[in-house]
Amino acid sequence: MLAFENFYTPMAAGKTIGESFVAWWQCMGATHELGEVQWYYGMVLLGDPTLNWWSGAVPQLRTPLDGDCFDHFPRLTHFQWDPVALPNALYQVEIDAFGARNGGKWAAETGQTWLVSGLQSANLYEHLFVGAQRGRWRVRARVLNQTAPWTDWRYFNYTK
């Protein structure tokens, strides 16, 4: 394999081996000269292409559920996830509030964050949410000085 970065960069971002292989191949372009055909066309994957380096290290989100709507005040929100099955895992939680930093946008859309927690060992985080608006949250694990990718965002809403 040549152009290793086109394979390992998606892997480092949490993509599976198969997804990374496809990304690498797409970077090679649609047409190939004879030397490229001879070099690349023999590439194969042996094993399970659905695995990634982070299998087992990305937490599973529990609550709030995607799309949950709340109307209680104060807006104390309890975020919970399943712990990863690796010893000494620590967690960070990121919470974003729509329009809180820039009107009509998520903070992440402008290269900012709303709140990223410090590292913690518990799989529960409580936060007093900022206002009656949409919010979203995600979690990542850190194990042995390696930080796993973030989970997908999970969205919720406060109406009061």
Disulfide bonds with the S-S distance in Angstrom:
none
